[in-house]
Amino acid sequence: MLRRGGLSIAEVRDSTGRENLIVVTTEQVRLVAGGSVFWFHPNMARSRIEAMLRSEYDRLVEFAGVTTGDRVFDATGGLGSDAIVFAHAAGQSGHVCAVERSEILSAIVRHGSRYYEHRNREVIKAMRRVMFTCDDSSELLKTEA
């Protein structure tokens, strides 16, 4: 870890010799990899939950049959969008666990889901209810079988 001290990302890369950086600011944690920047955002989860609040149905929720009180295991947590939507569908009495194998992706999503703010409180409540964890779901499922 090092403080940037006013250095640009390019200058930090040059001085450290590292192409990929995790940048922590007061607003967010970002992965800077090559020319790409990744940070947590609920992506389509926000729009999907807002549609559900208007009594529109969500295709994945309908297909999975998730209702209030259900327990959901998302074996490919990724960016967390589906898990957040499932948490909304399962409600406060439900439980959603999302597993992601990538340590960096998992850490950024776990942190972001705890601190991201949005005007729609239902999106935030759903986001905070998801338990994001880093593991290999294929190995985890073998132990549960």
N, C-alpha and C positions, 0 to 999 in steps of 0.2 A: 504494500500500500504506500502511496505517496501523494502528497498534496501537489496539485497542479501549479499553485503559485502564479496564476495568470498565464501559464503556458497553454497554447492551443493543443487540441488532440493530436495534430500532426507533430507538434514539437515533443509531446510526451512520447509518442511512438518512436520518433527519431532518437530521443535520449535513452529510452529503455530497450529499444530493439524489438519491441513487441508489436505485432500486427493487431491483435485483439485486446481490447481493454474493457474493463467494467468500470463505468463512471458513476459515482454516487454524488448526487446533488441534493439540495434540500427538498426538491420536488419529486425526484424519482431515481431509480437505479436503471442504468442503460448499459446494454452490451454494444460496443462499437467494434464491428468485425469487418475489416476491409473497408469498403465504401458503404456498408449498411449499418443502420442503427436500429436496435430493438429495445423497446421498453414495454411495460405492461399497459394494456388497454383492454377493456372488456369486449372489444370488437363487436361482432353481431349480437352478442348476448344482450346488450342494451336494447337494441331494436326489437329483438325477439321477445324480451320480457315486456317491453312497452306494448307490443302487439297483443300479448297474452292478457295484459291488464285491460285492453279494449275488447276482451272476450274473443279475440281471434285465436285460432289454434296454431300450435307449433308442430310441424310435421314429425320431428324427431321425438318430442315428448309424447305425441299421440301414438307413434309407432312403437315406442318402448313401453307405453302404458303407464308412465310414471304419474302417480297421484299423491295427494297429501299423505304424509307419514311414511312414504317409501324410502328404502335404503338403496342407493345407487353407487356402483363401483365403475368409475371411468378409467379403463386400463391404459388409455392413451391420452393423458391429461393435456398435453400440448400447451396451447395458450389459455386454456381454461374456459373457453366460451360455452361449450356444451355442458360442462359441469355446473357452471353458474346458472344456466337455464334450468337444468335438472333440479338445482337447489331451490329455485323459485317454485317449480312445479311440486316438489316434495314438501315445501313449506317448513315452518319452524319445527314441526314434529318429525320431519324427515332427516336423513343423513346422506351426505354425498362425499365420497372420497375419490380424489383424482390423483392418479399415479403417473409420474413422468420420469423417464429414464435419464434424460439429460440434466446433469446437476446444475448447469448454468441456467437453462430455461426454467427448471423447477424453482430455483432460488428467486429468480426475477418475478415469476408469476406468483409465488407464495408471498413475497414481500409486497408486490403491487396489489394483490387482492386484499391485503390487510390495510393498506394506506391510501389506495386510490379513492378519490372523491368524485361524486357526481350529484347532480341536482335530484335525480330520481332515487329516493330512499329505498324503494323496493329492489332496485338493481344492487345497491350497496348492501342491503341486508342479505340478499341471496349470495353475493360474492363473499361476504364474511362467514357464511355458514359452510362453505366448501373447505374440506380438509385436503390441502394440497401436500403431497409427499413425493420424495424422490426415491424411486426403486425401479427394479426391472419387473414389470407386471407379469411377464411370462414366468419368471421364477417364483414370484409371489403366488400366482395362481396354482402352480404345482404344489406348493405347500398347503394350500387351502383345499385341494381336491381330495 
